[in-house]
């Protein structure tokens, strides 16, 4: 079960400087945990359920560290 605090932290982290794709589903979490033999913590689960961070190319003149 995901706590409301973990959901809040995950949602807050997901609004950062990276682009986001749709998050993992419960089925995907179960497969990953089974395949790799671990459990996501509540905060990581909430973050990855909110959206998957993806690399976004910097705009002209930017480096990847600007805005960090």
C-alpha positions as protocol buffer text, in pm:
chain_id: "A"
residue {
  index: 1
  type: UNK
  ca { x: 0 y: 0 z: 0 }
}
residue {
  index: 2
  type: UNK
  ca { x: 129 y: 345 z: -90 }
}
residue {
  index: 3
  type: UNK
  ca { x: 102 y: 609 z: 183 }
}
residue {
  index: 4
  type: UNK
  ca { x: -35 y: 955 z: 109 }
}
residue {
  index: 5
  type: UNK
  ca { x: 299 y: 1108 z: 212 }
}
residue {
  index: 6
  type: UNK
  ca { x: 482 y: 887 z: -38 }
}
residue {
  index: 7
  type: UNK
  ca { x: 235 y: 992 z: -309 }
}
residue {
  index: 8
  type: UNK
  ca { x: 293 y: 1358 z: -223 }
}
residue {
  index: 9
  type: UNK
  ca { x: 672 y: 1314 z: -233 }
}
residue {
  index: 10
  type: UNK
  ca { x: 655 y: 1122 z: -560 }
}
residue {
  index: 11
  type: UNK
  ca { x: 432 y: 1382 z: -724 }
}
residue {
  index: 12
  type: UNK
  ca { x: 657 y: 1664 z: -602 }
}
residue {
  index: 13
  type: UNK
  ca { x: 969 y: 1493 z: -737 }
}
residue {
  index: 14
  type: UNK
  ca { x: 799 y: 1423 z: -1070 }
}
residue {
  index: 15
  type: UNK
  ca { x: 752 y: 1795 z: -1138 }
}
residue {
  index: 16
  type: UNK
  ca { x: 1125 y: 1862 z: -1162 }
}
residue {
  index: 17
  type: UNK
  ca { x: 1349 y: 1948 z: -1453 }
}
residue {
  index: 18
  type: UNK
  ca { x: 1300 y: 1627 z: -1651 }
}
residue {
  index: 19
  type: UNK
  ca { x: 1030 y: 1532 z: -1896 }
}
residue {
  index: 20
  type: UNK
  ca { x: 783 y: 1268 z: -1785 }
}
residue {
  index: 21
  type: UNK
  ca { x: 624 y: 975 z: -1958 }
}
residue {
  index: 22
  type: UNK
  ca { x: 330 y: 773 z: -1818 }
}
residue {
  index: 23
  type: UNK
  ca { x: 413 y: 597 z: -1492 }
}
residue {
  index: 24
  type: UNK
  ca { x: 446 y: 227 z: -1415 }
}
residue {
  index: 25
  type: UNK
  ca { x: 134 y: 20 z: -1357 }
}
residue {
  index: 26
  type: UNK
  ca { x: 88 y: -223 z: -1066 }
}
residue {
  index: 27
  type: UNK
  ca { x: 142 y: -509 z: -1314 }
}
residue {
  index: 28
  type: UNK
  ca { x: 473 y: -356 z: -1424 }
}
residue {
  index: 29
  type: UNK
  ca { x: 584 y: -303 z: -1063 }
}
residue {
  index: 30
  type: UNK
  ca { x: 504 y: -667 z: -981 }
}
residue {
  index: 31
  type: UNK
  ca { x: 696 y: -796 z: -1285 }
}
residue {
  index: 32
  type: UNK
  ca { x: 1004 y: -581 z: -1212 }
}
residue {
  index: 33
  type: UNK
  ca { x: 1007 y: -675 z: -842 }
}
residue {
  index: 34
  type: UNK
  ca { x: 965 y: -1044 z: -923 }
}
residue {
  index: 35
  type: UNK
  ca { x: 1225 y: -1041 z: -1202 }
}
residue {
  index: 36
  type: UNK
  ca { x: 1492 y: -854 z: -1003 }
}
residue {
  index: 37
  type: UNK
  ca { x: 1407 y: -983 z: -655 }
}
residue {
  index: 38
  type: UNK
  ca { x: 1343 y: -659 z: -466 }
}
residue {
  index: 39
  type: UNK
  ca { x: 1058 y: -430 z: -357 }
}
residue {
  index: 40
  type: UNK
  ca { x: 1032 y: -62 z: -439 }
}
residue {
  index: 41
  type: UNK
  ca { x: 1000 y: 161 z: -134 }
}
residue {
  index: 42
  type: UNK
  ca { x: 675 y: 357 z: -104 }
}
residue {
  index: 43
  type: UNK
  ca { x: 836 y: 686 z: -211 }
}
residue {
  index: 44
  type: UNK
  ca { x: 1005 y: 535 z: -517 }
}
residue {
  index: 45
  type: UNK
  ca { x: 688 y: 349 z: -611 }
}
residue {
  index: 46
  type: UNK
  ca { x: 483 y: 670 z: -586 }
}
residue {
  index: 47
  type: UNK
  ca { x: 741 y: 862 z: -791 }
}
residue {
  index: 48
  type: UNK
  ca { x: 753 y: 600 z: -1068 }
}
residue {
  index: 49
  type: UNK
  ca { x: 372 y: 562 z: -1068 }
}
residue {
  index: 50
  type: UNK
  ca { x: 332 y: 940 z: -1115 }
}
residue {
  index: 51
  type: UNK
  ca { x: 549 y: 935 z: -1426 }
}
residue {
  index: 52
  type: UNK
  ca { x: 880 y: 806 z: -1558 }
}
residue {
  index: 53
  type: UNK
  ca { x: 1146 y: 1075 z: -1581 }
}
residue {
  index: 54
  type: UNK
  ca { x: 1307 y: 1091 z: -1924 }
}
residue {
  index: 55
  type: UNK
  ca { x: 1604 y: 1283 z: -2049 }
}
residue {
  index: 56
  type: UNK
  ca { x: 1507 y: 1597 z: -2236 }
}
residue {
  index: 57
  type: UNK
  ca { x: 1760 y: 1753 z: -2469 }
}
residue {
  index: 58
  type: UNK
  ca { x: 1869 y: 2098 z: -2351 }
}
residue {
  index: 59
  type: UNK
  ca { x: 1763 y: 2403 z: -2547 }
}
residue {
  index: 60
  type: UNK
  ca { x: 2024 y: 2585 z: -2754 }
}
residue {
  index: 61
  type: UNK
  ca { x: 2290 y: 2733 z: -2529 }
}
residue {
  index: 62
  type: UNK
  ca { x: 2189 y: 2527 z: -2224 }
}
residue {
  index: 63
  type: UNK
  ca { x: 2392 y: 2259 z: -2056 }
}
residue {
  index: 64
  type: UNK
  ca { x: 2230 y: 1965 z: -1883 }
}
residue {
  index: 65
  type: UNK
  ca { x: 2311 y: 2121 z: -1546 }
}
residue {
  index: 66
  type: UNK
  ca { x: 2137 y: 2455 z: -1591 }
}
residue {
  index: 67
  type: UNK
  ca { x: 1840 y: 2492 z: -1365 }
}
residue {
  index: 68
  type: UNK
  ca { x: 1957 y: 2216 z: -1135 }
}
